[in-house]
Amino acid sequence: MDKKSIIGLVLIGLIMFGYTWYSGKQAAKYQAERVKQDSVAFVEAQRELAAAASQTIGQADQNKKLSEEEILRANIGEELYAAQTTETQIFTLANEVAEYEFSTRGGQINEVTLVEYNKYGGEPLRMFVPGTERFNVEFFIQKGFKNLQIQTGNYNFECIAPDTAWSEGEESKQVRMRLAIDSTAHLDYVYTIYRDNYMLDFDIDFSGVAHLMASQYDFEIVWKNSSPQQEKGFENENNYTTVAYRYPGDKKPEELPLGKEGTSKSEKITSKLEWVAFKQQFFSSILVAKDDFQDGEVGYSTYKPYAGMIKDFSAVLGVPYSPDKNVYGFQWYFGPNKFNLLEKYDLGFEYLVPLGGSLVGWMNRWFVIPLFDFLNKYIASFGWIILIMTIIIKIVIFPLTYKSYQSSAKMRVLKPEIDALNEKYPRQEDAMKKQQAMMDLYKKADISPMSGCIPMLIQLPILWAMFRFFPASIELRGEKLWWADDLSSYDSIINLPFNIPFYGDHVSLFALLMSAMLVISSLINMRNTGQQQMPGMKFMMVWMMPIMMLFFMNNYASGLCYYYTLSSFITLLQMFAIRAMIDDNKVRAKMAEAAKKPRKKSKFQQRYEEALKAQQAQLREQQRRGGR
């Protein structure tokens, strides 16, 4: 093959290779363009299918929703269905003491604000946390071939309300809440509000629905709400916040035990009840059944400090139902725990104020409260009122106090003779002889061993009565005295950045003053009486007791600490005055004259001597047996 032939074959090969390469490249480009177009078309088709599917599913959901609504309408009726879905309305009506907010949702009182009171800090005082009140009546009606349970809290009532303005001479207003059951039947709540009263009448009227009522022996009332923290200190307020209830015919109500933070209490009651109260420290919400509840279950759960809340309350109450009775009468009380006010209702409400047991409660009811109210009519300052009350109490018990100091003066005069007896009988084995000799000495000096204790025994019920009165007295709530901004709660001159166990996170100056006065009073009293104290007794009386009182009273009512401080101070003044009035020489002379006169032994001395003789005989018998 020649040279030209070879060059021709190479050129032909190059041309064929170039053509093949170019054709392949164009085909690949064309294929990529087709794939792209097909992908776009596929995606567009998928979108159209998704939209069509979505429209189909939406239509199915709509059909399902409509089906559920139709089922619900068929089950409860058009009227009840409308009552479930209509918009909730709020209506407010006020009288001279409170403002009541009614909600068509459940036909209930949604909020109560007391006009004359504020919570600590100055905000309006609401009886319960807005939005937590729930009042629900549960019963059954006949619907076709089955019974339908009605829970009124799930429905909106129609509000038939009066004018909010009170006309001259108008003493009451009526608010009617109506729940349509069907086209021919309705249930009514009727509230009657009085112009200047914390008590409301409340009737549940089944007249329009009685013919639909299923066979049942009772219906239930479910009542719940939450109490906000109204006062300065959580712990003190929580100690007075609980559920109370009264049995028909009983004098005093029962109360659920107090619960600390984070705890819950409940009680199932199988007998009749007259009323149930959600009780706070100074305010209560009370539901009264005019014909009694047949049974119930009450309870509460306690919040932790700094939550701004105290307790969640609950009550489930059974009401006996009869087809022959259409209207069931109840009453609501939303107001202060003020003793004289609660007593007027003649329902035992006044026992919600914790005045103490039989003796102490009687003393508060018939002496302390009347005296306090009398002084309050003429004196504006509660500092002066407490001071005058303290002076009056000290004057009342002064004769016994004077007799006690006379006895102390005689003991002081006898101190040399007592010291001589202690030296004469130093051994433990001679303790009986020493006691016998001292009793003879007391008899000759006309000293009763109990005379020094009687004034203290008399004062203890008074001190306890005041201990119960001050924290429970709403009259002291919010009253200021010097650095204390609320005499019903603790005062604080220093707020600590930490909490001291059993003491608190603040320093109460009134508690410090009270403890200091106790120390001074104990030291002076021991020095004046001249009595020998048992080992450790001086430390207990002079130091330990005041320190314990300081820890205990630091979180208590500042008005009470102020009273105890005044009482100790006036006691010191009495002690100095009586000490100046009593001449030891005259006392010694009288004792000498009394020792010359024959005296008949008192029954106490006879029993004491008999006990000493019995102890001596027992000791001799033990010594005789030990010598064998």
Secondary structure, DSSP 8 states (H G I E B T S, - for coil): --HHHHHHHHHHHHHHHHHHHHHHHHHHHHHHHHHHHHHHHHHHHHHHHHHHHHHHHHHHHHHHHHHHHHHHHHHHHHHHHHHHHS---EEEEE-SSEEEEEETBTTEEEEEEEEEEE-TTS-EEESS-TT--EEEEEEEEEETTEEEEEEGGGSB-EEE---SS--TT--EEEEEEEEEEETTEEEEEEEEEETT-SEEEEEEE-TTTGGGB-S-SEEEEEEEEEEE--SS-HHHHHTT-EEEEE-TT-SS-EE-----TT-EEEEEE-S-EEEEEEE-SSEEEEEEEEEEESEEEEEEEE--TTSSEEEEEEEEEEEE--TT--EEEEEEEEEE--HHHHHTT-SSGGGGS---SHHHHHHIIIIIHHHHHHHHHH---HHHHHHHHHHHHHHHTHHHHHHHHHHHHHHHHTHHHHHHHHHH--SGGGHHHHHHHHHHHHHHTT--TTTTTHHHHHHHHHHHHHHHHHHH-GGGTT--BTTBS-TTS---SEEEEEEETTTEEEE-HHHHHHHHHHHHHHHHHHHHH-----TTHHHIIIIIHHHHHHHHHTTS-HHHHHHHHHHHHHHHHHHHHHHHH--HHHHHHHHHHHHHS-----HHHHHHHHHHHHHHHHHHHHHHHHT-
